Amino acid sequence: MRGRGTLTPVSILIETDSRRRVSLARLGVEADTYYLAERRSDGSIVLVPAEVRPKVLDVVDRLAPDWRESVADPTPPQPSEVWEQIRGEAI
């Protein structure tokens, strides 16, 4: 856990479930966070934060560097007239 710009070591007992999974929430890890994991010969497990990015985004960035600007549309999506008609008939 962090305190005043420094990293403070924290020891918390973590138990694996029946599927050998663990929760890192008590350590303050946010959801959908990726780590590279290493199991050492002494049994210790080291987790290193990792950035995971689909390769397709690398290709898109290379071919169309401004794609993020063109995708952003501030207008909220509106249901089509066909959908509104079907919905009206169903209700």
N, C-alpha and C positions, 0 to 999 in steps of 0.2 A: 504494500500500500504506500501511497505517496504522502509525504508531509514536508511542506516548505521547500520544495524543489529537490529533495533527496529521496532516495529509495530506502524504505525501512523494511528489513526482512521480516516476514511473517510466517510462522509455522502453524498450519492447520491440518488436523487429521482428515484425510479424504479417503472415503471408502468406495470401492468399485461396486456397481450393482451386478445383477445376475448376468448381464451382457458385457461385463468388464468396462463399463462406462463410468466416467466421473463428472461431477459438476464443479466448475471453476468459479461459480457465482460468488461464493464466500470470499474469494480472493479479489473480487471486484472486476472480474473479466466481463466485458460486454458481450451481448449475444452476437452471433455471426462473426466472430473473430477467428482468424486462422493462425495456426502455429505449425512450425516444423518440429517434429518430435524425434528425440533420440533416446534410445534405451542403452545405457552404458553397462559394461561388464559387471559393475558392482551392484546393479539393480536400480540405480537411480535413473530417473526420467527427466530429461531437460526439454523444456518447451521454449522455442524462440519465435517471437512474433514474425509473421510472414504476410506479404502482400500477394494475394492471389488475383490474377486478372486473366480472363479468358483470352486465348490467342486471337480470336476473331476481332477483339477490340484493338489489338496491335495492328492488324491488317487494315481495319477501318481507319484508325488514326493515321496510318501511313498514306492511304489512298485519298482520304478526305479529312484533312486536319481540322476543318471547321464543322464537322458533323454535329457536335454537341450544341452549337448555336442554332443550327437549322432544325434540330429535333425539338428544342424547347418551344412550346406553344403556350402562351399565358391564357389562352381561351379555354375554359373548362369544356370537356366533351359534352355534347348534347345528344340525347337519344334521337334516332331517326324517326321520321313520320310513320314508317311502316311499323316500327317497334311500338310507338304510341298507340297505333290503331289496334295491334294485336293485344297489347296490354289492356286497352279499354274494353275490348270484347271479352277478355278473360275475367275481368273484374265485374 
